[in-house]
């Protein structure tokens, strides 16, 4: 899609993918040919804040479905919440491995699950996900919350409060559960 107009060089514009392809994994986004993370906008990961350069600016969203894998899904109304630090191991004076548990909040009117949530960092310069970065959740009741099984680990500066909004969660659900079950 072409967005006509004149934009001031150096300003930022939010660009949202026209169709949210819920059946596919998070997109790879490029701005003027440079890989750019989705950050500072919603719905993550289907948007990007693009800095305007001279001439024509191009934003590209590339969605994919892995071979032999179920597609990850952006589930509206589902959030990972209630992060709880389990352990912290110093690596250097300014970096520690921090392992967390978390819950899944379901704001939908129907139960969801079971769900596997996978995490990636939106800002690897301040938070790096270490290992698989997956949590499993049993069925989450409608308008309810369920504790996750397992933990995930990040590498970050323990002197700085963790900004969990810099983590992106994608979800795989094997089925939805009707309210009557």
C-alpha positions as CSV (number, residue, x, y, z in Angstrom):
1,X,0.0,0.0,0.0
2,X,1.3,3.4,-0.8
3,X,0.7,6.2,1.7
4,X,0.8,9.5,-0.1
5,X,2.1,12.6,1.6
6,X,5.1,14.6,2.6
7,X,6.8,13.7,5.8
8,X,9.6,15.6,7.5
9,X,13.0,13.8,7.3
10,X,14.0,12.6,10.7
11,X,10.5,12.4,12.1
12,X,8.9,9.1,13.2
13,X,5.7,7.6,11.8
14,X,3.8,4.5,13.1
15,X,3.1,2.0,10.4
16,X,0.7,-0.8,11.1
17,X,0.4,-3.9,8.9
18,X,-3.0,-3.8,7.1
19,X,-4.0,-7.3,7.8
20,X,-3.2,-9.1,11.1
21,X,-2.3,-12.6,9.9
22,X,-3.1,-14.4,13.1
23,X,-2.3,-17.8,11.5
24,X,1.4,-16.9,11.0
25,X,4.4,-16.3,13.2
26,X,5.5,-12.7,14.1
27,X,6.7,-10.8,11.0
28,X,10.1,-9.8,10.1
29,X,9.9,-6.0,9.6
30,X,12.3,-3.8,7.5
31,X,12.3,-0.1,7.2
32,X,14.2,1.1,4.1
33,X,15.8,-2.3,3.8
34,X,17.0,-2.4,7.5
35,X,15.7,-5.0,9.9
36,X,13.7,-3.1,12.6
37,X,12.0,-4.4,15.7
38,X,8.4,-3.7,16.5
39,X,8.5,-1.5,19.5
40,X,6.7,1.5,20.9
41,X,3.4,0.8,19.1
42,X,0.4,-1.5,19.1
43,X,-0.5,-4.1,18.0
44,X,3.0,-5.6,18.6
45,X,4.4,-7.3,16.5
46,X,2.4,-6.0,13.6
47,X,3.5,-2.4,13.7
48,X,6.7,-0.4,13.6
49,X,7.8,3.1,14.4
50,X,9.7,4.1,11.3
51,X,12.1,7.1,11.1
52,X,11.5,9.0,7.8
53,X,14.5,9.4,5.5
54,X,14.8,11.4,2.3
55,X,13.0,10.3,-0.8
56,X,10.7,7.2,-0.8
57,X,10.5,5.3,2.4
58,X,9.5,1.6,2.4
59,X,8.3,-0.6,5.3
60,X,7.9,-4.3,4.7
61,X,6.2,-6.9,6.9
62,X,7.2,-10.5,6.1
63,X,5.0,-13.2,7.7
64,X,5.9,-16.9,7.7
65,X,4.7,-20.3,8.8
66,X,7.5,-22.6,9.8
67,X,7.8,-26.0,8.1
68,X,6.2,-28.7,10.2
69,X,5.2,-26.2,12.9
70,X,2.0,-24.9,14.0
71,X,1.9,-21.1,13.5
72,X,2.2,-18.9,16.5
73,X,-0.7,-16.7,17.1
74,X,-1.4,-13.2,18.3
75,X,-4.2,-13.8,20.7
76,X,-6.2,-10.7,21.5
77,X,-7.2,-10.6,25.1
78,X,-4.5,-12.9,26.4
79,X,-1.4,-11.5,28.3
80,X,1.5,-12.9,30.3
81,X,1.4,-11.2,33.7
82,X,2.5,-11.4,37.3
83,X,6.2,-12.0,36.7
84,X,7.9,-13.5,39.7
85,X,11.7,-13.7,40.1
86,X,12.8,-17.2,41.0
87,X,16.5,-16.8,41.0
88,X,19.3,-14.4,40.0
89,X,22.9,-15.4,39.0
90,X,25.5,-12.7,38.5
91,X,27.5,-13.0,35.3
92,X,29.4,-9.7,35.4
93,X,29.2,-6.6,37.6
94,X,26.4,-5.2,35.4
95,X,24.7,-8.4,34.0
96,X,22.8,-11.2,35.7
97,X,20.8,-14.2,34.5
98,X,17.3,-13.6,36.0
99,X,14.8,-16.5,35.9
100,X,11.1,-15.8,36.2
101,X,7.7,-17.5,36.5
102,X,4.6,-15.9,35.1
103,X,0.9,-16.3,34.8
104,X,-1.5,-16.0,31.8
105,X,-4.4,-13.6,32.0
106,X,-7.4,-14.4,29.8
107,X,-9.6,-11.3,29.3
108,X,-11.8,-13.2,26.8
109,X,-15.3,-14.3,27.5
110,X,-14.4,-17.9,26.7
111,X,-11.8,-20.2,28.2
112,X,-8.6,-20.7,26.2
113,X,-6.0,-23.4,26.3
114,X,-3.8,-25.2,26.8
115,X,-1.4,-22.5,25.6
116,X,2.4,-22.4,25.0
117,X,3.8,-18.9,25.2
118,X,7.2,-18.1,23.6
119,X,9.1,-14.9,24.5
120,X,11.6,-12.8,22.5
121,X,13.2,-9.5,23.3
122,X,12.2,-6.3,21.6
123,X,15.4,-4.6,22.8
124,X,18.3,-7.0,23.0
125,X,20.6,-4.2,24.1
126,X,18.9,-4.1,27.5
127,X,17.1,-7.5,27.8
128,X,18.3,-10.8,26.2
129,X,16.2,-13.9,26.3
130,X,18.4,-16.9,27.2
131,X,17.4,-20.5,26.3
132,X,14.1,-21.6,24.9
133,X,12.0,-18.8,26.5
134,X,8.8,-20.8,26.7
135,X,6.0,-21.2,29.3
136,X,3.2,-23.7,29.3
137,X,-0.3,-22.9,30.6
138,X,-3.2,-25.1,31.3
139,X,-6.7,-23.9,30.2
140,X,-7.2,-20.3,31.3
141,X,-10.8,-19.7,32.4
142,X,-12.8,-16.9,30.9
143,X,-11.9,-13.6,32.5
144,X,-9.4,-15.5,34.6
145,X,-5.8,-16.2,35.3
146,X,-3.7,-19.4,35.4
147,X,-0.1,-20.0,36.6
148,X,2.5,-21.2,34.1
149,X,4.5,-24.3,34.4
150,X,8.2,-23.8,34.0
151,X,10.4,-20.7,33.9
152,X,12.2,-18.4,31.4
153,X,15.5,-16.6,31.8
154,X,16.7,-13.2,30.7
155,X,20.1,-11.6,30.8
156,X,19.9,-8.0,32.0
157,X,21.3,-5.4,34.4
158,X,19.9,-6.3,37.9
159,X,20.3,-2.6,39.1
160,X,17.7,-1.5,36.5
161,X,14.0,-2.6,37.0
162,X,13.1,-5.0,34.2
163,X,10.8,-3.4,31.6
164,X,8.6,-6.3,30.7
165,X,7.0,-4.3,27.9
166,X,10.2,-5.0,26.1
167,X,9.3,-8.6,25.8
168,X,7.1,-10.0,23.0
169,X,5.0,-13.1,23.6
170,X,3.6,-15.3,20.9
171,X,1.1,-18.0,21.6
172,X,0.2,-21.5,20.4
173,X,-3.1,-22.9,21.5
174,X,-4.1,-26.4,20.6
175,X,-7.8,-25.7,21.2
176,X,-10.4,-23.3,22.6
177,X,-12.6,-24.5,25.4
178,X,-16.3,-23.5,25.4
179,X,-17.7,-22.0,28.5
180,X,-19.9,-25.0,29.2
181,X,-17.0,-27.5,29.5
